[in-house]
Amino acid sequence: MNLKETHNIYFVGIGGIGMSALARYFATNNMQVAGYDKTQSDITDSLESLGVDVHFMDSVENIKPEFKNIENTLVVYTPAIPKNHKQLNYFIDKGFNVLKRSQILGLITENTFCLAVAGTHGKTTTTSILGHLMYECNVPLTAFLGGISENYNSNLILKGTEVSVVEADEFDRSFLTLAPDFACITSMDADHLDIYGNASELIKSFEDFSRRIKPNGKLFVKKGLPLQGITYGIEDNADYNIQNIKIENGTYVFDVKTPNTVLENLRFNLPGRHNLSNALIALAMAVEYGCPHQQLANALASFKGVKRRFTYHIKTDNFVLIDDYAHHPEEIKAVHQAVREMYPSKKVLAIFQPHLFSRTHDFADDFAESLSQFDELILLDIYPARELPIKGITSAWLLEKVNNKNKQLVNKDQLLNKIHESNAQVVLTIGAGDIGEEVKRIKKEFSVAS
């Protein structure tokens, strides 16, 4: 289909981070955009400020008449929407052109030079770094991000339409709608087993994705993954390789060995080896695209991060509050490594909200191992998202598996008191649910105290 001939675009689930980036893209390209979401948020408020009509009741009556015109309306939905959703079923039953978010992303990017970032961890940060690097190198790009970039206060970077930078999402095999010129795979750890059934099926989907790259395209893979491509790694013999790492005033300073040269004394401000790895692959893709080295070095040093990715909310000598989206055991381990590197002698309290009953069930022992590393642990109830409960799978059940004498299950209304009682100097909130709302309360409470 030709998107340029579409006048109206209606989003079912418009407040999602990936959906809202697309809505913002179409709104800035002078299309009529509207949509439904379950809850009001900062994201929906920002869309409304662009003139997008957003409502929060699943009712067909809330759909404006112009979006009920089947001839010029395209409907976009996210797989997170339940199958009994009234609006979505109205559009399907009436025969509208109804596409998944990933299909729209495929249509937008098919006539561009597309750089896609895949992997079970690190997609959002890597895509944001890559978009920022290329923006600063004056590449005419559009970047669709799975988070809010601190540099642009947006999940969309716009500087042209010749190049696209996108996250290639493995959930629901969505990334198989893309046909990138360059693609990277950061990791292939087991996840989304509710979709794939087992880890081998997940790995197969990444192999299928690697075969989607256009002829004469390039695949970048983290060294050690079972795929052939340009490799990258930290302090190893990968094609792109970080060496001579130092930390100066909380900033990484390092060299990068490329296949052709060495880039010296690069600076990067995000903590954690996992973020160094994300920075390296973004740099490698930009170098292979042809971006000038000095401009890349300057851009890397100016990258501010992504909201809810090791985001500081309080940072004083007496008290530090950090929020992170980590919701998989490997991501929690990476956050732990980062916080220990930055605060080796301070007591760290982790507050974790598990995300999905199925993920908690599938990785319970790995969650327990990763959560046992912190000085103190508070667990909140599982955030269900799209799922119904699974019998016996609760936060209390998970807590039993954690080997940490300073652990407790806490209701949200008890949380502030429990933080006061812990006397931790570093408080870390982690999870992909609605724990971000608790961060606001914690920040308000402890900004005065700190």
N, C-alpha and C positions, 0 to 999 in steps of 0.2 A: 504494500500500500504506500501511497505518497502522503507523508505527513504534512507537506506544504499545502495540500488541498483540504486539510482538516481545519474546521473553524472552532469547534468547541471540544474541549477535553475535560472529562469528568473523572475524578479520582475517588475510588472507594478505598479509604485508608490513607487520606491525603497527609496526615500528620506524621507518618513514618519517615524516618530519616532519608531513606532512598527515594520514597515517593515524593516527598516535599521538594527534593532537589529537582526532580523532573517537572513538578508543578511550577517551580520558580523559573525553570528554563523556558517552559512554554509561555508563561506569563510575561517574561521579559522579551519574548519574540512575538508579542502582540496577539496572542491567541486568547480566546475566552476560556477561562479556567475556573472550575468549581469542584467541590468535593465534600465528602463525609469523613469524619473521624470520631472515634469513641469519646475522646476527651480533648478539652481545650488545653493548649500548651504555648510556650514561647514560639514554637515553630509555627503553629496555626495562626498565632497573632501576627507573626512576620509576613505570612502569606496574605492575610487579610489587609495588611498595610500596602500590599502590591495591587489590591483590587480584586483578589481572589475571594469568591463567595464560599465560606466554609460553614457547615452546620454539624450538629452533634447528636441528632436524633435519626435513627434508622427508620425513615419514613419516606415513602415514594412521593408524598405530598411536598416534601422539602426540596425536591428536585425542580429547579426552575424550568418553565415551559421550553425555553430555547435549548435546554440540554435533553429534552425528550424528542428532539428532531433526529430521527434515525439517519437521515441523509448526510448530516454534517457533524455528527457527534461521535467521538471515539471515547471508549470507556477503558480506564486502566485500573487494575486491582492488584492487591498484594495477597500472596498465599496465606498470610496471617488472618485474613477475613474469614469468619466461619461460613460454612456452606449454606446455612439457613438465613443468610443476610438478605433482608427484604429488597434493598435497592439493587444489590448485585443480581439477585434472581429476576428482578423486574427487567433489567437490561438484557439478561440472557434470554428470558422468555420472549421478549419483544424482537429478538434477532439483531440487536446492536452489535457492532464490531467491538468485542470485549477481549482485551489482551492483558497478559501479565506485565508487571513492571519490567521484568528482564527482557521481554519481547520488544517493548518500546525502546529500551536502551540499545538493543541490537539494531533496530531501525535507524535510530539517531546516528549511531557510530559507523554504519556499514559503508558510508561514502566518505569517511574521514581516515586519517592515519591514526589508528587506535592503539593506545598503550593500555593494557589491562593488567591488574594486580590481583592475583589469586592466592589462596592459602587459608588454612583454618585459623591462623592468627596473623595479626599485623597488617591486614588489608587496608584498614581506614587510615592508619598513620602513614603507611607507605604511599598510598594514593595521594594523601594530603601533601607529603613532602615532595613527591614527584610533580604534582600540579604546581606547587609553589616554585620549585626549581625552574620549570619550563616557563612559567609566567614571568619570572624575573629575567629569563633569557629571551624574552620577547617572542616566544613561540605563539602563534595564533591558535589558542586552544580553548576548549571547554572541558572542565574537570568536574565530574560528578562524584561527590564524597559521601561516605557513610558516617560522617560526623561533622561537627561544626568546627571549621578551621579558626584558630585564634588569630591568624593573620588577616583573614577576610571576614570574620564573624558570619560565616555562611557555609553551607554545604555545597555551594556551586561557585566555581571560579570561571569567569568569562573574559576571554581576550580575543576570541575569534572562533571560527568553525572548521578550520582545516584539520585540526588535531583534536582528538578526544582522549581523555584520561579517565579510566573507570575502574571501579571495583568489580571483580569477576566473582560473584557470590556462588559458593558451592551448595548452599541451602536449596533444596528442591531442584538441584541440577540446573539452576538458573543460568550459570555461566556458559552453558552449551548453546545459548542463543547468540553468543558473540563470535566474531571472526577477527581477532586482533592482528595487527602487524607485529607488535612486540607484546610479549606476555611474560610475567614472572610468577613463580610459585614459591611462596615463602615457607610453607609447612604443609604437611599432610597428616597431622595427628587425627586420631579417630574423634569424630564429632557428628552430630545430627544422625545418630544411629536410629532415631525414630523414623527417619526418611530412608536411610541406606540399609539398615538391618545389620550390617557388619562392616568392619574397617576395610576389608578387601574391596567391597563395592565402592566405598568412598575413594580409595586409591584409583580404582578403575575409572571413576568419573574425572579425576585429575588427568589421567592418561588420555581420556577422550578429549578433554579440554585442550591439552597440548597439541592434539591433532587438528584443532580448529584454527591454528595460526595460519595466516595467509602464506602462499608461496614466497620464498625469499625473506620471510619474517624471522624473528629471533625469539628463542625461549631462554629465559634466565631462571636458574634453579639454585636454591641453597645447597651448598656442597653437602653431600651425604644422602640427598634424596634420590630415589631410584629412577631418575629421568635424565636424558641426555640434553645438555644445553650449555650456555655460558654460565659458569659457576661463580658464586660469591660466598665469602665467609670471613670470619674474624680470626686473625693470627693462624691461618693455615695456608695451603698452597693453591687456593682457588684462583680463578682467572681475575676476579676483582677481590682484593684482600686488604683488610684493615690491619695496620701494623703500628707499633710504637705508641700505644695508647697511654695518655696521661690525663689526669683530672686537675684542672686549674680553676679554682673558685666555682666549683660545681659545673664546669663546662668540660666536655671531652675535647681533647686535642690529639690528633692522630694523622697518620699518613695513609694513603690508599695506593696500593700497587695495582695498576691496570695492565692489560696485555701489552701496552705500548709505552707506559711511562709511570712515574711516581708522582702523585699529588701530595705535597707536603704541608704539614701544619694546618689541616682542616679543623674547623671548630663546629661543634654541635651541642646544643643546650639541653636536649632531653636526656634524663637519666636512664640508666639501664642498658645492659648489653643487647637486649632485644630491640631497643630503639636504635642503637648503633647499627644493628643488622638491617633494620628498616631503612635507615638513612643510606646505607651502602648500596642496597639494590636500587633505590630511587636514583642515586647518583650514577650507578652503572647504566641504567636505562637512558638517562639523559645524556651521558657521554656517548653512548652508541648512537643516539639520535643525531648527535653533532653539536650539542650545546658547548659554548666556550668554557674552558676550565676555570678561568678566574671568575667569571660571572657565576658559575656553579658554586665555587667556594664561598663567595659573598652571600649567595642565596641560602646556602646550607646554614651559615652562621646566623641568618636572620629568621630562620623558621621558629615559630613560637609554640607550635604544638596543636593538639586537637582537644576540644573540651571532653572531659571525662576520660582522658588518657593521661594518667599521672598528673592530674590538674591540681595545682596548689590553690587552696582557698584561704588558708592562714599559714604564714611562714614567718615566725618570730624565733628568738633565741629560746623561748620557754615552751612554745607550743606550735606544732605543725599539723595541719589538716590537709590530707591528700585524698582525692577521689579518682577512682579508676573503674573502667567498664569491664574489667576482667571477669569472665564467667565460665572459664574452662580451667582445669587444674594446671595446664602448662602456662596459661596466662598468669595465674596466681603465683606460680613459681617465679616467673619473670618479674612480676611486681615486687615480690619479696627480695629478689636479688638486687633490684634497683634501690629499694628503701634501705637495705643493709649497707649498700655501697655509699649512699649519701649520709646515712645516720648510724654509723657502726656502733656507737656507744649509748644510744638512746632506747628507751623502752617503747616498743611498738605494739599498739592495739589494732587488730584487724576486725572490722565489722563487715560480715559477708552475708549477702542475701542470695541464696541459691536461685538459679533461673531455670525453670522447667522441671517437672517431676521426672520426665524421661531422662534428662541429662544427669540429674542427681542420682537416679538409679543406675545408669550405665557407668558412671565414673566415681561412684561413692568412695571406693578405696583410694583412688588418686586424689580426690578432693580432700579426704582425711589427711593424707600424707602432706599435701601442699599447705593445708591450713594449720597443721601441727607445728610449722616452723616459726610462727609468730610468738612473741612473748605472751600475748593474751589474745583471746578470741571471743567475739560475740557473734552468734548466729541469729539471723532473723528468719521468719517463716519463708518457705519457698514461694517465689513469685511464679504464678501459673502461666502467665501469658496466654497462649492459645490452647492450653491443655486442661483436661479434667484431672482430678487427683488420681494417683495410683495408690492402691491400698498398701499401707505400711511404709510408704516412702514419705518421710517428714524430715524436718530439720532436726527434731529430737533424735530420730534414728541415725541421721548423719553424724550428729554431735557425739554419739556413743562411740563412733569409730575413730574420733580425733584423739590423738595422743598428746594432750596438753592439759596440764593440771589447772591452768587458768582459762577455763572455757565455760560459757553459759549460753543458754537460749533466752532471748530477751524479746519482749513485745516492743513495738515502736514507741509506745507511750512511756516506757521505762528507760528509753535509750539514753537520754541526756543525763539522768541520774547515774546510770551505770558508767558512763564515760567519766563523770566527775569522780566516782569512787575508784577508778582504775589508776588515776594519776599518771597515765601514759603521756610521754612527751610528744609522741608521733601517733596520730590517729589516722587510720587508713580505711576508707569506705570502698567496698568493692562489690560489683554485681551489675547485671544488665537489666534489672527490673526497675522498680520505682524508688530505689534507694537514693537516687539523686534528689528527691524531694526532702529526704531526711538530712541531706547535706546542708540545705538551706537553714534548717533549724539548728543544726550543730554549729554552723558558722556564726549565726546570730548569737547563740549562747556563749561561745568561746572567744569571739572577737574582742569582747569587753574584758574577759578574764585574762586573755593573753597579752 
